[in-house]
Amino acid sequence: MTARSFPTPWIVNETTGAFRVEDSAGDPIAWTYFADDPEGFAGPAAMTRDEAHRIAKAIAMIPEMRTIIRTLQEGLTETEGEAET
């Protein structure tokens, strides 16, 4: 199976009852659904709009966080290499 690529940046767009996380090509990556009245929602426990938005924003930050972590790891590796010499 070939790995798919999701070009950055990822953005969050609000639709009716959901937030859609999209890559820079506009392809959907994730949806977070909410109910305006979660207590009156007939299905399983629904998220509030704020909860769904917060989660969608966290998903959209994944590529940036991976870059930051990779940079930190490379810095630690370089520091360890200098300490050994």
TORPA-4810 file (N, C-alpha, C, O; in nm, 3 decimals):
<nodes>
NODE_1_0.084_-0.117_0.000_0.000_0.000_0.000_0.089_0.125_0.000_0.182_0.135_0.080_M
NODE_2_0.061_0.217_-0.089_0.138_0.340_-0.099_0.088_0.441_0.003_-0.033_0.461_0.018_T
NODE_3_0.181_0.505_0.073_0.144_0.607_0.170_0.092_0.731_0.098_0.148_0.773_-0.003_A
NODE_4_-0.014_0.787_0.150_-0.070_0.910_0.091_0.002_1.030_0.147_0.057_1.027_0.257_R
NODE_5_0.001_1.135_0.070_0.063_1.260_0.114_-0.047_1.364_0.132_-0.137_1.377_0.049_S
NODE_6_-0.040_1.436_0.240_-0.137_1.541_0.269_-0.060_1.673_0.279_-0.006_1.705_0.385_F
NODE_7_-0.053_1.750_0.169_0.029_1.871_0.170_-0.015_1.972_0.275_-0.134_1.989_0.303_P
NODE_8_0.084_2.037_0.332_0.058_2.139_0.434_0.046_2.275_0.366_0.090_2.291_0.252_T
NODE_9_-0.011_2.372_0.433_-0.068_2.367_0.568_-0.207_2.303_0.568_-0.277_2.302_0.467_P
NODE_10_-0.243_2.250_0.684_-0.377_2.198_0.702_-0.461_2.308_0.762_-0.415_2.381_0.850_W
NODE_11_-0.584_2.322_0.715_-0.671_2.428_0.764_-0.802_2.370_0.814_-0.840_2.258_0.780_I
NODE_12_-0.872_2.449_0.895_-1.000_2.408_0.952_-1.109_2.495_0.890_-1.101_2.618_0.894_V
NODE_13_-1.211_2.431_0.834_-1.327_2.502_0.780_-1.451_2.452_0.852_-1.468_2.333_0.875_N
NODE_14_-1.539_2.546_0.887_-1.663_2.508_0.952_-1.770_2.482_0.848_-1.787_2.559_0.754_E
NODE_15_-1.842_2.372_0.865_-1.958_2.339_0.783_-2.077_2.327_0.877_-2.063_2.350_0.997_T
NODE_16_-2.191_2.293_0.826_-2.309_2.278_0.911_-2.290_2.159_1.004_-2.288_2.044_0.960_T
NODE_17_-2.278_2.185_1.132_-2.267_2.079_1.232_-2.133_2.009_1.240_-2.121_1.906_1.306_G
NODE_18_-2.029_2.065_1.174_-1.899_1.998_1.178_-1.787_2.094_1.141_-1.809_2.200_1.082_A
NODE_19_-1.666_2.055_1.178_-1.545_2.122_1.132_-1.472_2.023_1.045_-1.458_1.906_1.080_F
NODE_20_-1.425_2.070_0.931_-1.354_1.985_0.833_-1.209_2.030_0.827_-1.181_2.146_0.798_R
NODE_21_-1.118_1.938_0.856_-0.974_1.966_0.844_-0.934_1.926_0.703_-0.957_1.812_0.660_V
NODE_22_-0.873_2.021_0.630_-0.835_1.997_0.491_-0.686_2.020_0.473_-0.624_2.099_0.544_E
NODE_23_-0.628_1.949_0.375_-0.489_1.977_0.339_-0.488_2.097_0.244_-0.594_2.150_0.210_D
NODE_24_-0.369_2.139_0.201_-0.360_2.260_0.118_-0.424_2.242_-0.019_-0.450_2.341_-0.088_S
NODE_25_-0.449_2.118_-0.060_-0.517_2.092_-0.188_-0.669_2.093_-0.171_-0.742_2.079_-0.269_A
NODE_26_-0.716_2.109_-0.047_-0.859_2.111_-0.021_-0.919_1.974_0.003_-1.041_1.961_0.016_G
NODE_27_-0.835_1.871_0.009_-0.884_1.736_0.035_-0.911_1.718_0.184_-0.830_1.761_0.267_D
NODE_28_-1.023_1.654_0.220_-1.055_1.636_0.363_-0.962_1.536_0.429_-0.928_1.432_0.372_P
NODE_29_-0.922_1.570_0.550_-0.837_1.482_0.631_-0.918_1.427_0.748_-0.909_1.308_0.781_I
NODE_30_-0.997_1.513_0.811_-1.075_1.472_0.927_-1.197_1.561_0.942_-1.199_1.675_0.896_A
NODE_31_-1.297_1.508_1.007_-1.417_1.583_1.041_-1.438_1.571_1.191_-1.419_1.463_1.248_W
NODE_32_-1.475_1.679_1.257_-1.519_1.673_1.396_-1.660_1.730_1.400_-1.685_1.843_1.357_T
NODE_33_-1.752_1.651_1.452_-1.893_1.689_1.451_-1.935_1.746_1.586_-1.880_1.711_1.690_Y
NODE_34_-2.035_1.834_1.581_-2.086_1.892_1.704_-2.236_1.911_1.690_-2.292_1.908_1.580_F
NODE_35_-2.299_1.932_1.803_-2.442_1.963_1.806_-2.459_2.096_1.876_-2.397_2.121_1.980_A
NODE_36_-2.543_2.181_1.819_-2.568_2.310_1.883_-2.631_2.291_2.021_-2.611_2.371_2.112_D
NODE_37_-2.708_2.184_2.035_-2.769_2.149_2.163_-2.731_2.004_2.195_-2.811_1.914_2.172_D
NODE_38_-2.608_1.981_2.250_-2.561_1.844_2.274_-2.655_1.762_2.362_-2.664_1.640_2.345_P
NODE_39_-2.724_1.826_2.455_-2.811_1.751_2.545_-2.936_1.701_2.473_-2.995_1.600_2.513_E
NODE_40_-2.977_1.771_2.367_-3.094_1.729_2.292_-3.060_1.639_2.174_-3.148_1.600_2.098_G
NODE_41_-2.932_1.606_2.160_-2.885_1.522_2.050_-2.929_1.379_2.072_-2.912_1.326_2.182_F
NODE_42_-2.985_1.315_1.970_-3.041_1.181_1.986_-2.936_1.070_1.985_-2.959_0.963_2.041_A
NODE_43_-2.822_1.094_1.924_-2.719_0.991_1.911_-2.631_0.983_2.034_-2.667_1.033_2.141_G
NODE_44_-2.513_0.920_2.018_-2.419_0.914_2.130_-2.378_1.056_2.170_-2.403_1.151_2.096_P
NODE_45_-2.317_1.070_2.283_-2.282_1.202_2.337_-2.213_1.287_2.231_-2.108_1.249_2.178_A
NODE_46_-2.271_1.399_2.201_-2.217_1.490_2.100_-2.125_1.592_2.165_-2.141_1.628_2.282_A
NODE_47_-2.029_1.638_2.086_-1.940_1.745_2.134_-2.009_1.879_2.117_-2.097_1.895_2.032_M
NODE_48_-1.967_1.974_2.198_-2.012_2.110_2.177_-1.933_2.168_2.059_-1.834_2.109_2.015_T
NODE_49_-1.977_2.281_2.009_-1.907_2.346_1.899_-1.763_2.378_1.939_-1.671_2.354_1.861_R
NODE_50_-1.743_2.431_2.059_-1.608_2.466_2.106_-1.518_2.343_2.117_-1.401_2.349_2.079_D
NODE_51_-1.572_2.233_2.169_-1.492_2.110_2.180_-1.451_2.060_2.042_-1.335_2.024_2.020_E
NODE_52_-1.545_2.057_1.949_-1.515_2.009_1.813_-1.414_2.100_1.744_-1.326_2.051_1.672_A
NODE_53_-1.425_2.230_1.766_-1.330_2.325_1.705_-1.190_2.307_1.763_-1.091_2.308_1.690_H
NODE_54_-1.182_2.289_1.894_-1.052_2.269_1.959_-0.983_2.142_1.907_-0.863_2.143_1.883_R
NODE_55_-1.058_2.036_1.890_-1.000_1.911_1.840_-0.959_1.926_1.694_-0.853_1.878_1.655_I
NODE_56_-1.040_1.992_1.614_-1.006_2.014_1.473_-0.878_2.095_1.461_-0.792_2.065_1.377_A
NODE_57_-0.864_2.199_1.544_-0.741_2.280_1.540_-0.619_2.197_1.581_-0.511_2.213_1.525_K
NODE_58_-0.637_2.109_1.680_-0.525_2.023_1.722_-0.485_1.928_1.609_-0.365_1.906_1.587_A
NODE_59_-0.581_1.873_1.538_-0.550_1.786_1.424_-0.475_1.865_1.318_-0.377_1.815_1.262_I
NODE_60_-0.519_1.987_1.290_-0.455_2.069_1.187_-0.311_2.105_1.222_-0.232_2.137_1.134_A
NODE_61_-0.277_2.099_1.350_-0.140_2.132_1.394_-0.044_2.014_1.386_0.076_2.032_1.408_M
NODE_62_-0.091_1.895_1.355_-0.006_1.776_1.354_0.119_1.792_1.268_0.228_1.761_1.315_I
NODE_63_0.109_1.840_1.143_0.232_1.853_1.063_0.334_1.947_1.126_0.454_1.919_1.122_P
NODE_64_0.289_2.058_1.183_0.380_2.152_1.247_0.447_2.089_1.370_0.566_2.106_1.393_E
NODE_65_0.369_2.016_1.448_0.424_1.953_1.567_0.526_1.845_1.530_0.628_1.831_1.598_M
NODE_66_0.500_1.770_1.422_0.598_1.669_1.379_0.729_1.735_1.339_0.837_1.683_1.369_R
NODE_67_0.721_1.850_1.272_0.842_1.923_1.232_0.918_1.971_1.355_1.041_1.960_1.361_T
NODE_68_0.847_2.024_1.452_0.911_2.073_1.575_0.978_1.958_1.649_1.092_1.971_1.694_I
NODE_69_0.908_1.845_1.662_0.965_1.729_1.732_1.088_1.678_1.659_1.190_1.648_1.721_I
NODE_70_1.080_1.668_1.526_1.194_1.621_1.447_1.314_1.713_1.466_1.427_1.666_1.481_R
NODE_71_1.291_1.844_1.465_1.399_1.941_1.484_1.462_1.926_1.622_1.584_1.931_1.636_T
NODE_72_1.378_1.908_1.724_1.430_1.889_1.860_1.512_1.762_1.870_1.617_1.760_1.933_L
NODE_73_1.463_1.654_1.809_1.535_1.527_1.813_1.670_1.540_1.742_1.770_1.487_1.791_Q
NODE_74_1.674_1.608_1.629_1.800_1.626_1.557_1.898_1.709_1.640_2.018_1.680_1.642_E
NODE_75_1.846_1.811_1.710_1.931_1.892_1.797_1.989_1.810_1.911_2.105_1.827_1.947_G
NODE_76_1.907_1.720_1.968_1.956_1.635_2.077_2.062_1.538_2.026_2.162_1.513_2.094_L
NODE_77_2.041_1.485_1.907_2.139_1.393_1.849_2.271_1.463_1.826_2.377_1.407_1.853_T
NODE_78_2.266_1.586_1.774_2.390_1.663_1.752_2.458_1.693_1.883_2.581_1.684_1.891_E
NODE_79_2.383_1.728_1.987_2.441_1.758_2.118_2.507_1.634_2.176_2.616_1.643_2.233_T
NODE_80_2.443_1.517_2.163_2.500_1.394_2.214_2.628_1.359_2.139_2.724_1.311_2.200_E
NODE_81_2.631_1.384_2.009_2.750_1.357_1.929_2.867_1.446_1.968_2.982_1.401_1.969_G
NODE_82_2.838_1.571_2.000_2.944_1.664_2.043_2.997_1.625_2.180_3.116_1.641_2.207_E
NODE_83_2.909_1.574_2.267_2.954_1.536_2.402_3.045_1.414_2.399_3.129_1.397_2.487_A
NODE_84_3.028_1.328_2.298_3.109_1.207_2.289_3.249_1.235_2.235_3.341_1.157_2.260_E
NODE_85_3.267_1.345_2.163_3.399_1.374_2.104_3.488_1.449_2.198_3.602_1.481_2.163_T
</nodes>
